[in-house]
Amino acid sequence: MQVSIFEMVLRVLAAAVCGAVIGFEREMKRKPAGFLTFTLVCVGSCLIALLQVNLVNEAVKLAHDNPDIGHVIRTDMGRIIAQVVSGIGFLGAGTIIHNRGGVTGITTAALLWLVSALGLIIGIGGTANYVIAAVTVVLVLPLSYFSRKLGEKISQKRIVHRIRIVFDENFEKIIFDNLARQGIIVRKTYLINKIKKDNINLKESIIYFTLPKTRSFSEVMHQISMLDAVHEIEEA
C-alpha cells in the first residue's frame, strides 16, 4: 500500500516526539545518553522502517512485471529491520560504564533498544501500531521512575557502601562515634596503610557500611569530610 509523503512526515514527527519524551527523562538524570541521543535513535529507526515500506512497495510493482525478481526483493527486505535491532546494541554498549567492579547505564541501553523499536513500529505505520507506541511511552515513563524509587527503598539497607578515608588515628573513636550518631552500621574496616605526616600519625583505611533510610550516601560523605581529623575521603 502506497504511503503519502504527508503521512511519512507525520510518522517521523511522531517518532521524534516519542524519543524526545523518553530521552528527556534520561537527560534529567544526567545519564550517558539523553534527549538528543534518544530522539535520533527513534527517528533513525523510523526512517529505516519507512525505507523498508517503500522498498516493499517497489517490489510489489516489480512483481507485476517479473514475479521472480519481485519475490527475491521481498525476501531480502525482511533483513533490513532485523539489522536495526542488532545494530542498536553497539550504541547501547557505549552507554554502559564499568567502574571499579560496578556497572551503570544498563537501563539507558535497554531504553535505547526500546526507542529503536518504537521508531520501527511507528515507521511501519497503521493505527494499531500508533496506539501501541503511545501506550508504550505512557507505561514506560512512570514504570522507569517508580521502579527506581522502589529499588532504592528496598535496597537501601542492603547496599554496602565503601569509602577510603585517611584520618588522624588519635581521633579514630570520634570518627566512628560520628558514624554511629548518623545511624550508620559499620560492617568492617580494612587498614591499608599508616602514614606519618607533619608529626601526625595518619591511618588510611577502607570502611564498609550500610545506611539507614533517613540518610543518603552524599550526606554521610559530607558530614565525615567536615571533621578536622579527616584528611582525605572518597568513595572506594
C-alpha positions in Angstrom: 0.0 0.0 0.0 1.4 3.4 -1.0 2.1 5.8 1.8 1.8 9.6 1.1 4.7 11.9 1.8 2.5 13.7 4.3 1.9 10.6 6.4 5.7 9.8 6.2 6.4 13.2 7.7 3.9 12.6 10.4 5.5 9.3 11.3 8.9 10.9 11.6 7.5 13.6 13.8 5.7 11.1 16.0 9.0 9.1 16.3 10.8 12.3 17.3 8.2 13.1 20.0 8.4 9.6 21.5 12.2 9.5 21.5 12.4 13.0 22.9 9.9 12.3 25.8 11.9 9.2 27.0 15.2 11.0 26.3 14.2 13.9 28.4 13.7 11.7 31.4 17.2 10.3 30.9 18.6 13.8 30.4 17.2 15.0 33.8 19.0 12.1 35.5 22.3 13.0 33.7 22.6 9.6 32.0 25.2 8.7 29.3 22.5 9.1 26.6 19.9 11.8 26.9 17.4 13.9 24.9 19.2 14.2 21.6 20.5 10.6 21.5 17.1 9.1 22.1 15.5 11.4 19.6 18.0 10.5 16.9 17.7 6.8 17.6 13.9 6.8 17.4 13.8 9.0 14.3 16.6 6.9 12.6 14.7 3.7 13.3 11.6 5.2 11.9 13.4 6.3 8.7 14.7 2.8 8.2 11.2 1.3 8.7 9.9 3.8 6.1 12.7 2.7 3.8 11.6 -0.9 4.1 7.9 0.1 3.5 8.9 2.0 0.3 11.1 -0.9 -0.9 8.3 -3.3 -0.4 6.0 -1.1 -2.5 8.6 -1.0 -5.2 8.9 -4.8 -5.0 5.2 -5.2 -5.4 5.4 -3.1 -8.6 8.2 -5.2 -10.0 6.4 -8.4 -9.1 3.7 -7.5 -11.7 6.3 -7.3 -14.5 8.6 -10.1 -13.3 7.3 -12.3 -10.4 10.8 -13.9 -9.9 12.6 -10.6 -9.2 9.8 -9.3 -7.1 9.9 -12.4 -4.9 13.7 -12.1 -4.3 13.4 -8.4 -3.4 10.6 -9.0 -0.9 12.6 -11.8 0.7 15.7 -9.6 1.2 13.7 -6.7 2.5 12.9 -8.6 5.7 16.5 -8.3 6.7 16.6 -4.5 7.0 14.6 -4.1 10.2 16.4 -7.1 11.7 19.7 -5.3 11.3 18.4 -2.3 13.2 17.6 -4.4 16.2 21.0 -6.0 16.3 22.9 -2.8 15.3 21.4 -0.7 18.1 23.3 -3.0 20.5 26.5 -1.3 19.6 25.1 2.1 20.6 23.7 0.6 23.8 27.0 -0.9 24.7 28.6 2.5 24.6 26.3 3.8 27.3 27.2 1.0 29.7 30.0 2.2 32.0 32.2 -0.2 34.1 33.6 1.5 37.2 35.5 -0.3 40.0 33.6 -3.5 39.6 30.2 -1.8 39.2 28.2 -1.4 36.1 26.0 1.5 35.3 24.0 2.5 32.2 22.2 -0.8 31.6 18.8 0.8 31.9 19.7 3.5 29.5 21.0 0.9 27.0 17.7 -1.0 27.4 15.7 2.1 26.8 17.7 2.9 23.7 16.8 -0.5 22.4 13.1 0.1 23.2 13.2 3.5 21.5 14.6 1.9 18.3 11.6 -0.5 18.4 9.2 2.4 18.8 10.7 4.1 15.8 10.3 1.0 13.7 6.7 0.4 14.8 5.8 4.0 14.0 7.7 3.9 10.7 5.8 0.8 9.5 2.5 2.7 10.2 -1.0 1.6 11.0 -3.5 2.8 13.6 -2.8 -0.2 15.9 0.9 0.5 15.8 0.4 4.1 16.7 -1.7 3.1 19.7 0.8 0.6 20.8 3.6 3.1 20.6 1.7 5.7 22.6 0.7 3.2 25.2 4.3 2.0 25.5 5.6 5.5 26.2 2.8 6.2 28.7 3.7 2.9 30.6 7.5 3.1 30.4 8.0 6.6 31.9 6.2 6.0 35.2 7.5 2.5 35.3 11.1 3.7 35.0 10.5 6.3 37.7 8.7 4.2 40.3 10.9 1.1 39.8 14.0 3.2 40.5 12.4 4.7 43.6 11.2 1.3 44.8 14.5 -0.3 44.1 16.3 2.4 46.2 13.9 2.0 49.0 14.1 -1.8 49.1 17.9 -2.0 48.7 18.8 1.0 51.0 19.5 -1.3 53.9 21.1 -4.0 51.9 23.6 -2.0 49.9 27.1 -2.0 51.5 28.9 1.2 50.7 32.7 1.5 50.7 34.9 4.5 51.3 38.6 5.2 51.5 39.5 7.5 54.3 42.7 9.0 55.7 42.4 10.3 59.2 44.4 11.2 62.4 44.5 7.9 64.3 44.2 9.8 67.6 40.6 10.8 66.6 39.5 7.4 65.3 36.9 6.9 68.0 35.4 10.4 67.3 35.0 9.4 63.6 33.3 6.1 64.4 31.1 7.8 67.0 30.0 10.3 64.3 29.0 7.5 62.0 27.1 5.8 64.8 25.2 9.0 65.6 24.1 9.1 61.9 22.6 5.6 62.3 25.3 4.1 60.1 26.2 0.4 60.7 29.9 -0.3 60.1 30.2 -3.8 58.6 34.0 -4.0 58.6 37.2 -1.9 58.3 40.3 -2.7 56.4 43.6 -0.9 57.2 45.6 -0.1 54.1 48.5 1.9 55.4 49.9 4.0 58.2 51.5 7.3 57.4 53.3 10.0 59.4 52.8 13.5 58.0 53.8 16.7 59.8 54.3 14.7 63.0 50.7 13.4 62.7 50.1 9.7 62.7 47.6 9.0 59.9 45.6 5.9 59.0 44.5 5.0 55.6 41.5 2.6 55.8 38.6 1.2 53.8 35.3 1.3 55.7 32.3 -0.8 54.7 28.9 0.3 56.0 25.2 0.4 55.4 22.9 3.4 55.6 19.6 4.0 57.4 16.5 5.0 55.5 16.9 8.6 56.7 20.4 9.2 55.4 21.8 9.4 51.9 25.4 8.5 50.9 26.2 12.1 49.9 25.0 13.4 53.2 27.2 10.9 55.1 30.2 11.8 53.0 29.7 15.5 53.6 29.3 15.0 57.4 32.5 12.9 57.7 34.5 15.3 55.4 33.7 18.2 57.8 35.6 16.6 60.6 39.0 18.1 61.3 40.6 14.7 61.8 39.7 13.6 58.3 42.4 14.4 55.7 41.0 12.5 52.7 37.8 10.7 51.9 36.4 9.2 48.7 34.1 6.5 47.5 36.1 3.3 47.0 
